């Protein structure tokens, strides 16, 4: 079995108790998608409900990567929770836009922006959270 030419690196940090930030580096394709899926499944197993996927160091993603993102999105919605993509590279952003994934899964420019969206979704009383009154 050949060693992957572009190994995947996934670093998981926890900005909050129920939020997992997965910083992905490398090609997210058929050869590496299973590893990415294991990281996500592990975080689901540990009770995380919100997933921030930093794709700023992913030069290429194929349908395998997209399918995993959509699968975790479906699972998170049932919790209820959320999935956010952060800073995708231009090539990955193009794939997300062409396939409509970016319409379904929010894309943010920073971890802070994604956390703000998590807070908006979790705000009691609906979408007008964030109004200091």
C-alpha positions as CSV (number, residue, x, y, z in Angstrom):
1,X,0.0,0.0,0.0
2,X,1.6,3.3,-1.1
3,X,2.0,6.1,1.4
4,X,-0.3,9.0,0.7
5,X,1.6,11.7,-1.2
6,X,-0.4,14.4,0.6
7,X,-1.0,13.2,4.1
8,X,-3.9,14.8,6.1
9,X,-3.3,16.6,9.4
10,X,-6.3,17.3,11.6
11,X,-5.8,19.2,14.8
12,X,-8.8,19.3,17.2
13,X,-9.2,22.1,19.8
14,X,-12.1,22.9,22.0
15,X,-12.9,26.6,22.1
16,X,-15.9,25.7,24.3
17,X,-17.3,22.6,26.0
18,X,-19.7,21.7,23.1
19,X,-17.7,23.2,20.2
20,X,-14.9,21.4,18.4
21,X,-12.6,23.3,16.1
22,X,-11.0,21.0,13.5
23,X,-8.0,22.6,11.7
24,X,-7.5,20.5,8.6
25,X,-4.2,20.6,6.6
26,X,-3.6,18.7,3.4
27,X,-5.7,17.2,0.6
28,X,-9.2,16.2,1.7
29,X,-9.9,13.4,-0.8
30,X,-10.8,9.7,-1.2
31,X,-7.4,8.8,0.3
32,X,-7.7,10.9,3.5
33,X,-11.5,11.3,4.0
34,X,-11.8,8.3,6.3
35,X,-9.3,9.9,8.7
36,X,-11.2,13.2,8.7
37,X,-14.5,11.2,9.3
38,X,-12.9,9.4,12.3
39,X,-12.0,12.8,13.9
40,X,-15.5,14.1,13.5
41,X,-17.1,10.9,14.8
42,X,-14.9,11.0,17.8
43,X,-16.0,14.5,18.6
44,X,-19.7,13.6,18.1
45,X,-19.1,10.6,20.5
46,X,-17.7,13.0,23.1
47,X,-20.8,15.2,23.0
48,X,-19.7,18.0,20.8
49,X,-22.7,19.6,19.0
50,X,-21.0,22.4,17.0
51,X,-18.2,21.8,14.5
52,X,-15.9,24.5,13.2
53,X,-14.0,23.2,10.2
54,X,-10.9,25.4,9.4
55,X,-10.1,24.5,5.8
56,X,-7.6,27.4,5.2
57,X,-4.8,24.9,4.6
58,X,-6.7,22.5,2.3
59,X,-5.6,23.1,-1.3
60,X,-7.9,20.4,-2.7
61,X,-11.1,18.7,-1.7
62,X,-13.1,16.1,-3.7
63,X,-16.6,14.7,-3.3
64,X,-15.4,12.4,-0.5
65,X,-14.6,15.4,1.7
66,X,-17.8,17.2,0.7
67,X,-19.9,14.1,1.6
68,X,-18.3,13.9,5.0
69,X,-19.0,17.6,5.7
70,X,-22.7,17.1,4.6
71,X,-23.0,13.9,6.7
72,X,-21.7,15.6,9.9
73,X,-24.0,18.6,9.1
74,X,-27.0,16.3,9.0
75,X,-26.0,14.6,12.3
76,X,-25.3,17.9,14.0
77,X,-28.7,19.3,13.0
78,X,-30.4,16.4,14.7
79,X,-28.7,17.1,18.0
80,X,-29.4,20.1,17.5
81,X,-26.1,21.6,16.6
82,X,-24.3,23.2,13.7
83,X,-21.3,22.9,11.3
84,X,-19.4,26.0,10.0
85,X,-16.6,26.1,7.4
86,X,-13.9,28.6,8.1
87,X,-11.6,30.3,5.5
88,X,-11.7,27.7,2.7
89,X,-9.0,28.2,0.1
90,X,-10.2,29.6,-3.3
91,X,-10.1,26.1,-4.9
92,X,-12.2,24.6,-2.0
93,X,-14.5,27.6,-1.9
94,X,-15.2,27.1,-5.7
95,X,-16.2,23.4,-5.1
96,X,-18.4,24.4,-2.2
97,X,-20.1,27.1,-4.3
98,X,-20.5,25.0,-7.4
99,X,-22.1,22.1,-5.5
100,X,-24.3,24.3,-3.3
101,X,-22.7,23.1,-0.1
102,X,-21.9,26.8,0.8
103,X,-25.6,27.5,0.7
104,X,-26.3,24.8,3.2
105,X,-23.2,25.0,5.5
106,X,-22.3,28.5,6.6
107,X,-18.9,29.8,5.6
108,X,-17.0,32.2,7.9
109,X,-13.8,34.1,7.6
110,X,-12.7,33.5,11.2
111,X,-13.3,31.3,14.2
112,X,-14.8,34.3,16.0
113,X,-17.3,34.8,13.2
114,X,-18.3,31.2,13.3
115,X,-18.7,31.3,17.1
116,X,-20.9,34.3,16.8
117,X,-23.1,32.3,14.4
118,X,-23.2,29.4,16.9
119,X,-24.3,31.9,19.5
120,X,-27.0,33.4,17.2
121,X,-28.4,29.9,16.6
122,X,-28.4,29.1,20.3
123,X,-29.9,32.4,21.4
124,X,-33.2,32.0,23.3
125,X,-36.0,33.9,21.7
126,X,-34.7,33.5,18.1
127,X,-32.6,35.4,15.6
128,X,-32.6,38.7,17.3
129,X,-30.1,37.6,19.9
130,X,-27.1,40.0,20.1
131,X,-29.4,43.0,20.8
132,X,-28.2,44.6,24.0
133,X,-31.3,46.1,25.4
